[in-house]
Amino acid sequence: MNEKIETIKKLSKDIGILYVEDNQGLSKNMETLLSRIFDNVYVAYDGEQGYNEYIKHKPKIVITDVNMPIMSGFEMIKKIKALELECKIIILSAYDEKEDLYKALELGVFSYLHKPAKAPELVDAIYNATIAIQKDENSRIFLNQLQNIFNYQNNIVIMMHEDKFVLVNQRFNEFFGVESIDEFTKEHSNIDKLLLEHKEFLYTTPSSKWIDTAIKNPGKLFHTKIQNYKGEKRHLILKVREIPQKKKHYILSFDDVTELNLMTLFDVNASRDDENSKDKTAILSLLKVIKDNSAEIKIHNFYKGLTIINPAVIIDINENNFSLKTVNTQLKIVQITRFMTITSEIFPKDIVCKSIKNVDSDTQIIVIDDFSFASRSAADRKYTRLEPDLDHGCTLYYKNIKFPGETHIVDISEVSVKIKIDALPAGIEIGTTVKVAIFLKLKGKPMSFITLGKVYRIDENKYDYNIVLIYELDKKNLNNIREYLSNRQIELIREFKSTDINSPL
């Protein structure tokens, strides 16, 4: 009984209770008892007074006698039910004639107890009424939340309180092959094991539970893997929403995207030439998931190595292209480069947009029609690489012999330099060590250094070659190049802001 009383106390913070009894001695004792459990207790001594108290306070539970002066308990119940059908009425009566029981049933009375009721009986009735009120409230909240969520008719939708599932939709039951949440709970007592392990997906680890991670990141999209009742492992996108009206209540939505065949893309051992990376249908379907969940993406561009990143929203998707809306700064760089990369927390890889169909500055909308998954992430660039100013120079030496022809720095960082050369000397290959002399200007003053570099990559172009050299600078030169890059970033920001997109670069 004590456990039930504690449950009533926990759930009755916003639940008032009205006790109607014409015997003032009984009324006083009951008021003392109820006040130990409920924060808001109201008392009346006849049906008319009871009805007036109900109008004034709108308690969710009413305990009443039947035979009272001025207005009977049944008359009062009828009037209360006309106002609030869901009010839980408990009758305490010294009479238990069949006519009274039938009338109570007809009026929708929640419980009928014989007076004097024993304490356990009364506690049971109040406990059951409190639980029923909680379920009614959860159902109302659940239905209200569903109206605010896009395309949930095909999604698994769950209402959760703390770490327990309390309400689910029909799609949930179909996925797990159950008739109700109670049946599911019997089969899956530990929801921590519900999400299966998969690289870069959300699941429970020794250091964190999947549900705790999801709750701490409301609105974020997570990849998950869950097994259905057929034994199939399905790929679902999870989003968690907080319910403002109810503390520690959440709505979970699982969008099944298994048919996109994206799970293998998260395997680091998968080939970079995987056919799925070229599958426009898969990319467009993934973008639709983001659009339906009103989530943002980010656009990445480089202006002479300067990173420009801004958020964007997906406006439209069709079978051939998609449209994004972003800020004017990003529109400008896209118009200049006609190339961009977009990222999202749910992309298995970044999406490279190799062809921009249209950029509309008036509507701030970009239309992309040629795109694929990137082999490398836009976030992979650990070091800042910038195109130097025109007043620079470099010389390459191999076995102490100067490279013939012209050399030009394409970009430079604190650990590498990309150099364009007219021809590739014999013997130069990946892994070869060469000497490089670099000449720059830092705040108008000459800055130079000579270092050994190892050939990291060789790109053959139509008329020339690009060689990427990796080097390690001493402390002095490292500090100088870092200062140069910092100043160069500021120069490029100013240059980009002043660039007229209608003029040739």
Stockholm file with secondary structure:
# STOCKHOLM 1.0

chainA/1-505         MNEKIETIKKLSKDIGILYVEDNQGLSKNMETLLSRIFDNVYVAYDGEQGYNEYIKHKPKIVITDVNMPIMSGFEMIKKIKALELECKIIILSAYDEKEDLYKALELGVFSYLHKPAKAPELVDAIYNATIAIQKDENSRIFLNQLQNIFNYQNNIVIMMHEDKFVLVNQRFNEFFGVESIDEFTKEHSNIDKLLLEHKEFLYTTPSSKWIDTAIKNPGKLFHTKIQNYKGEKRHLILKVREIPQKKKHYILSFDDVTELNLMTLFDVNASRDDENSKDKTAILSLLKVIKDNSAEIKIHNFYKGLTIINPAVIIDINENNFSLKTVNTQLKIVQITRFMTITSEIFPKDIVCKSIKNVDSDTQIIVIDDFSFASRSAADRKYTRLEPDLDHGCTLYYKNIKFPGETHIVDISEVSVKIKIDALPAGIEIGTTVKVAIFLKLKGKPMSFITLGKVYRIDENKYDYNIVLIYELDKKNLNNIREYLSNRQIELIREFKSTDINSPL
#=GR chainA/1-505 SS CHHHHHHHHHHCTTCCEEEECSCHHHHHHHHHHHHTTCSCEEEESSHHHHHHHHHHHCCSEEEECSSCSSSCHHHHHHHHHHHCTTCEEEEEESCCCHHHHHHHHHTTCSEEEESSCCHHHHHHHHHHHHHHHHHHHHHHHHHHHHHTSTTGGGSEEEEEETTEEEEECHHHHHHHTCSSHHHHHHHCSCGGGTSCCCTTSCCCBTTBCHHHHHHTSTTCEEEEEEECTTSCEEEEEEEEEECTTSTTEEEEEEEECGGGCCGGGGCTTSCTTCGGGGCHHHHHHHHHHHHHTTCCEEEEEEETTEEEEEEEEEEEECSSCEEEEECHHHHHHHHHHSCEEEECTTCSSCEEEEEEEEEETTTTEEEEEEEEECSSCGGGCCSCCBCCCSSCEEEEEETTEECCSCEEEEEECSSEEEEEESSCCTTCCTTCEEEEEEEEEETTEEEEEEEEEEEEEEEECSSCEEEEEEECCCHHHHHHHHHHHHHHHHHHHHHHHHCCTTSCC
#=GC SS_cons         CHHHHHHHHHHCTTCCEEEECSCHHHHHHHHHHHHTTCSCEEEESSHHHHHHHHHHHCCSEEEECSSCSSSCHHHHHHHHHHHCTTCEEEEEESCCCHHHHHHHHHTTCSEEEESSCCHHHHHHHHHHHHHHHHHHHHHHHHHHHHHTSTTGGGSEEEEEETTEEEEECHHHHHHHTCSSHHHHHHHCSCGGGTSCCCTTSCCCBTTBCHHHHHHTSTTCEEEEEEECTTSCEEEEEEEEEECTTSTTEEEEEEEECGGGCCGGGGCTTSCTTCGGGGCHHHHHHHHHHHHHTTCCEEEEEEETTEEEEEEEEEEEECSSCEEEEECHHHHHHHHHHSCEEEECTTCSSCEEEEEEEEEETTTTEEEEEEEEECSSCGGGCCSCCBCCCSSCEEEEEETTEECCSCEEEEEECSSEEEEEESSCCTTCCTTCEEEEEEEEEETTEEEEEEEEEEEEEEEECSSCEEEEEEECCCHHHHHHHHHHHHHHHHHHHHHHHHCCTTSCC
//
